[in-house]
Amino acid sequence: MLEGWQIARRYYTSYRRLARLKGPCVKETISYKNIIRNLPQIEISKLSNGLTIGTQRRASEHTTVGLYVNAGPRYESAEEHGTTHFLEHIAFQSTKTRSRSELRNAISCAGANFKSFTTREMTVYFTQCLSPDVPQILGILFECIFNNKLEYNVIEAQKHLLSMEIQEYEKNYSDILFDYLHMSAFQGTPLEQSVLGPCDNVSKFNSKLLSRILYQRFTPRNMVITAIGGVEHNEIVELSNKYLSKMVHVERDESAQCRYTGADLRYRNDAQPMAHVAVAMEGPSYCHADYNVMTLAKEVVGGWDKAQLGGLAHGTSVARAASYHNICDSYKSFYIAYKDTALWGAYFVGSRLGLDDMVSLLQYEWMNLCNMITEEQLDRAKNQLKTKWLSISESGVRTSHRVGRSLLYRGCYLPVYEGINVIDNITVQDVKSVCYKYLYDKCPVVAATGPTETLTDYARVRSGTYWIRL
C-alpha cells in the first residue's frame, strides 16, 4: 500500500516528466488533475424499494463490498441502547440455513475477510474478496444480516464477550474522553449515547429485541450497498435485486433533533500518568455547504506528537510552540461530522503543568483562523488535504467507506477531482468568514480526564473565543 506522500509524488512526478516534452500544449494540458479526472467514476442506482447502490469498476482482482445502514445509538431508545453494536457480534455466527461451522467453512473456503463497525449514527458491514467470488460472498453477507438465526446460546455467549469488551474499553482514555465530549455537547439527546451501551442493557438483550431493531432500522431506504473493485455495476444491481427486492421500508418517526450545548465535563484522576483533554465547537454538518471549508481549517491547525520529526521546523505554528515549550506530548485536530451537526476541535495529551498553556495556544490559533490566516498556511493545508483524498482513492476499503457514507447522508457522491477543484477554489477570505461564523464568540465544549487540576476553568475557555481589540 502506498503512503499518501508517495501517491502525491507519483502524480506530480508524472506531470513534471510530461511537461519536459517539447511543445507548449503538453505543459498546458497535462496535470495531475487530468489524471485524476480519468479515474473510474462512481456509478449509482436506486432500486424500486429505495435501496441505493454505488459501485466503481477497477482493474483489480479483488473487490470490497460494503453495506451501510442508518443505525446506531442516535436511533436507539434507552432500552435499545447498544443493540446495533451487539448485532455485529452475532452477525457471522449462524443463520437459519447454515450452522456456525458451515458458515465459517463457507467463508474460509472463499478466503474472504468480513468486518464491521458502528458509529453513533451509522453501522457498516463490509468484506474483501476475490472479484469472481463476489456473488457468493454477497449472498453470505446478506444471509448473515437478514436471515440471522439469533440463537439463544450465541446471544448469551456474546453478552459475556461484550461485557468484557466494555470493561477493556473503559481503560482506553482516548475513547472514554470522546464519549465524555459527546455526553457534554449533546446532553439530553440520543447523540450523547456511546456506541457500546451500558452493561445493564447488554444483560437484557434477547432475540425479540434484536429482531425488532433489524426490522425497523435495516430497511431499504436506510441502506446503501457499495462495491469497489473488479465487478460490473449491473452485476451488483442484479444481486441486490435478487436478495433484497422483497424488502419494504418501515416508516418510523426520526424527527428528534440533537441540539448542541456548550458545557464542561471533567473527571479528575491523579492516578493517570497524563491528562487527556478535548476542546470543541459546534461545526457545520456533513451535508452543509461549509463542510469543506471547515475540513480545510482543521488541516491548518493540524496535529503533532513527540515522535514526529520537525519540531521547531514543523509546518504548523501550534506544533512549533508545543515542541519548543514542551507543553504537550501530542495533539490532533478533529472534525466529527454528523447529518445535522458536528464537533470541530482539538484533542491533546499532556502533563498537568502544561494544560492551561495548551488550551490557550489552540484557541489563539483558532482566532487566527478567524482573523489572520495567511496564503502560505492555506496552501499547505490544501496540499495536505488533497494528499489525504488521493490516498483514500487508492484504497478500495477507504473509497467504499467514503462512497457509502456520502450516499447515505447526502444521496450523492462528489468525485475526487471535483472535490479537489472545490478545495482549490477556497480563498483566505472564505476560511476567515466561515471560521468566524462557527468559532468566534461561541460556547465551547470541554471534556477532560486525568490529572486536570491546572486545566483552564470554563469561564476562561469561553473568553478565549474572542479578542478585545481597539
Secondary structure, 3 states (H helix, E strand, C coil): CCCHHHHHHHHHHHHHHHHCCCCHHHHHHCCHHHHHHCCCCCEEEECCCCCEEEEEECCCCEEEEEEEECCCHHHCCCCCCCHHHHHHHHHCCCECCCCHHHHHHHHHHHCCEEEEEECCCCEEEEEEEEHHHHHHHHHHHHHHHHCECCCHHHHHHHHHHHHHHHHHHCCCHHHHHHHHHHHHHCCCCHHHCCCCCCHHHHCCCCHHHHHHHHHHHCCHHHEEEEEEECCCHHHHHHHHHHHHCCCCCCCCCCCCCCCCCCCEEEEECCCCCCEEEEEEEECCCCCCCCHHHHHHHHHHHCEEECCCCCHHHCCCHHHHHHHHHCCCCEEEEEEEECCCCEEEEEEEEECCCCHHHHHHHHHHHHHHHHHCCCHHHHHHHHHHHHHHHHHHHHCHHHHHHHHHHHHHHCCCCCCHHHHHHHHHCCCHHHHHHHHHHHHCCCCCEEEEEECCCCCCCHHHHHHCCCCCCC
